[in-house]
Amino acid sequence: MTHDELVGSAKQRLQDQTERLQTVLANMPDEKWNHPGDPLSIGQIVEHMVIVNRSYVRDLESLINSAPSSGGELPVRFSLAGKLLFKAAGPDGNAPMPSSVAPRGGAVPRQIETEFFEINEKIVRLCDVAIGRNLSDVKFKNPIVDVITMRLPDVFEVFALHGERHTRQIEALSRS
């Protein structure tokens, strides 16, 4: 897979997840939003995604801009840490959530939805900025666990996989 294929795929998956979540959350009553789940409520899952995505997005544009401006057609090189994160945080993962990205206990205000969708929109826009770049040349410290070094392509795949995991959880909780 090339850098441009990865970024295009991540963008499409994130847009799909956003549409699915907008549909699910559009008419959800507040009681359902904060109804206890297993182990989190829908509101807590959304807040968790905001915390995680916010930590990665903070420096993402400058990291993308530091990547060589040509090389989008080159094969992606994921880091070992990234590959482990894909399995742990992805749709079939069951890794425990680090306490640094845990949502508050109890009720989560619905306003967090707005921030969630704004962050997702920014990530989608940054996918466009990343097109054409050799992202594999950029290494950085994971913003959540700073002893882990990752490559920039890892971030796009983690966004898509982690987002899918929690989109599925929210969809299932909304039906229960």
C-alpha positions as CSV (number, residue, x, y, z in Angstrom):
1,M,0.0,0.0,0.0
2,T,1.3,3.5,-0.9
3,H,1.1,6.5,1.4
4,D,-1.6,8.0,-0.8
5,E,-3.7,4.8,-0.8
6,L,-3.4,4.6,3.0
7,V,-4.5,8.2,3.5
8,G,-7.3,7.9,1.0
9,S,-8.5,4.8,2.7
10,A,-8.3,6.3,6.2
11,K,-10.2,9.4,5.0
12,Q,-13.0,7.3,3.5
13,R,-13.3,5.1,6.6
14,L,-13.4,8.2,8.9
15,Q,-16.0,9.9,6.8
16,D,-18.1,6.7,6.9
17,Q,-17.8,6.4,10.7
18,T,-18.7,10.1,11.0
19,E,-21.9,9.6,8.9
20,R,-22.8,6.5,10.9
21,L,-22.3,8.3,14.2
22,Q,-24.2,11.4,13.1
23,T,-27.2,9.1,12.2
24,V,-27.1,7.2,15.5
25,L,-26.6,10.2,17.7
26,A,-29.0,12.6,15.9
27,N,-32.1,11.6,17.7
28,M,-30.7,9.8,20.7
29,P,-32.3,10.8,24.0
30,D,-30.1,12.0,26.8
31,E,-31.1,9.0,28.9
32,K,-29.6,6.7,26.3
33,W,-26.5,8.9,25.9
34,N,-25.5,8.4,29.5
35,H,-27.1,5.0,30.1
36,P,-24.4,2.7,31.6
37,G,-22.8,0.4,29.0
38,D,-20.3,-2.4,29.3
39,P,-18.2,-0.8,30.6
40,L,-18.8,2.7,29.2
41,S,-21.9,4.7,28.2
42,I,-22.2,6.1,24.7
43,G,-21.2,9.6,26.1
44,Q,-18.1,8.2,27.8
45,I,-17.0,6.4,24.6
46,V,-17.4,9.7,22.6
47,E,-15.5,11.6,25.3
48,H,-12.7,8.9,25.2
49,M,-12.4,9.3,21.4
50,V,-12.2,13.1,21.8
51,I,-9.4,12.8,24.4
52,V,-7.5,10.3,22.2
53,N,-8.0,12.1,18.9
54,R,-7.3,15.6,20.4
55,S,-3.9,14.3,21.7
56,Y,-2.9,13.1,18.2
57,V,-4.3,16.0,16.3
58,R,-2.5,18.6,18.4
59,D,0.8,18.3,16.4
60,L,-0.5,16.4,13.3
61,E,-0.4,19.2,10.8
62,S,3.2,20.2,11.7
63,L,4.2,16.5,11.5
64,I,2.6,16.1,8.1
65,N,4.3,19.3,6.9
66,S,7.6,18.0,8.0
67,A,7.3,14.9,5.7
68,P,9.0,15.1,2.3
69,S,6.6,16.7,-0.1
70,S,7.0,13.9,-2.6
71,G,6.7,10.2,-2.0
72,G,3.0,9.6,-1.8
73,E,3.4,6.8,-4.3
74,L,6.0,5.0,-2.1
75,P,5.1,2.0,0.0
76,V,4.0,2.7,3.6
77,R,6.4,1.6,6.4
78,F,4.5,1.2,9.7
79,S,6.4,1.0,12.9
80,L,6.3,-2.0,15.2
81,A,4.5,0.0,17.8
82,G,2.0,1.1,15.2
83,K,1.3,-2.5,14.2
84,L,0.8,-3.4,17.9
85,L,-1.6,-0.5,18.3
86,F,-3.6,-1.6,15.3
87,K,-4.4,-4.9,17.0
88,A,-4.9,-3.4,20.5
89,A,-7.0,-0.4,19.6
90,G,-8.7,-1.8,16.4
91,P,-12.2,-3.2,16.0
92,D,-11.3,-6.6,17.4
93,G,-9.0,-5.3,20.0
94,N,-9.6,-5.5,23.7
95,A,-6.6,-3.7,25.2
96,P,-7.4,-1.8,28.4
97,M,-7.6,2.0,28.0
98,P,-4.8,4.0,29.5
99,S,-6.0,6.1,32.4
100,S,-4.7,9.2,30.7
101,V,-7.4,8.8,28.0
102,A,-10.3,7.6,30.2
103,P,-13.5,9.6,30.2
104,R,-14.9,11.1,33.3
105,G,-17.0,8.9,35.6
106,G,-20.7,9.6,35.4
107,A,-22.7,11.7,33.1
108,V,-21.0,13.3,30.0
109,P,-22.6,16.5,28.6
110,R,-23.9,16.2,25.0
111,Q,-21.8,19.2,24.0
112,I,-18.8,16.8,23.6
113,E,-20.5,15.6,20.4
114,T,-19.7,18.9,18.8
115,E,-16.0,18.7,19.6
116,F,-15.9,15.1,18.5
117,F,-17.3,15.9,15.0
118,E,-15.0,19.0,14.7
119,I,-11.9,16.9,15.5
120,N,-13.0,14.3,12.9
121,E,-13.5,17.0,10.3
122,K,-10.0,18.3,11.0
123,I,-8.6,14.8,10.7
124,V,-10.3,14.4,7.3
125,R,-9.0,17.7,6.1
126,L,-5.5,16.7,7.3
127,C,-5.8,13.6,5.1
128,D,-5.9,15.9,2.1
129,V,-2.8,17.7,3.4
130,A,-1.0,14.4,3.7
131,I,-1.6,13.4,0.0
132,G,1.6,13.2,-2.0
133,R,3.9,13.1,1.1
134,N,6.3,10.4,2.2
135,L,4.8,10.0,5.7
136,S,7.0,7.0,6.6
137,D,10.0,9.3,7.0
138,V,8.5,11.1,10.0
139,K,8.9,9.5,13.4
140,F,7.5,10.9,16.6
141,K,6.7,10.1,20.2
142,N,3.2,8.7,20.9
143,P,1.3,11.6,22.6
144,I,-0.4,9.2,25.0
145,V,2.5,6.8,25.9
146,D,5.6,8.9,25.2
147,V,8.0,5.9,25.5
148,I,6.6,4.7,22.2
149,T,8.0,5.9,18.9
150,M,5.7,5.8,15.9
151,R,5.8,6.7,12.2
152,L,3.3,9.1,10.7
153,P,1.4,6.4,8.7
154,D,0.6,4.7,12.0
155,V,-1.6,7.6,13.0
156,F,-3.9,7.5,10.0
157,E,-4.5,3.8,10.4
158,V,-5.0,4.1,14.2
159,F,-7.6,6.8,13.7
160,A,-9.5,4.6,11.3
161,L,-9.2,1.4,13.3
162,H,-9.9,2.9,16.7
163,G,-12.7,4.9,15.3
164,E,-14.3,1.8,13.8
165,R,-14.0,-0.1,17.2
166,H,-15.9,2.6,19.0
167,T,-18.4,3.3,16.2
168,R,-19.4,-0.3,16.4
169,Q,-19.7,-0.1,20.2
170,I,-21.9,3.0,20.0
171,E,-24.1,1.4,17.3
172,A,-24.6,-1.7,19.5
173,L,-25.3,0.3,22.6
174,S,-27.8,2.5,20.7
175,R,-29.8,-0.7,19.8
176,S,-29.8,-2.1,23.3
